[in-house]
């Protein structure tokens, strides 16, 4: 997992992205399609057409990094193209990268009653 610093914003590029794009192509997409600066330290997440691959672009102050994750089974939960760009939290990104629905994570245990 990427060690996401506290306070970093995470942006999902709604719809699908050509996963043949590398660091420079995705940085250009951040500038042109999302109208954001890829060098401010935010994380930008892109999903492929099949839905089982994401790429994450991140400028950490020293240089640009490109991370990729492919699910062996299932697909990443993703907003519709009509949503444009969606901001999520760091913990929601962690859920998404584990294949869990980040919009509504479900507890797998029953909390103990207080008292």
Secondary structure, 3 states (H helix, E strand, C coil): CCCCCCCCCEEEECCCCCCCCCHHHHHHHHHHCCCCCCCCCCEEEEECCCCCEEEEEEECCCCEEEEEEECCCCCCCCCCHHHCEEEECHHHHHHHHCCCCCCCCCCCCCCCCCC
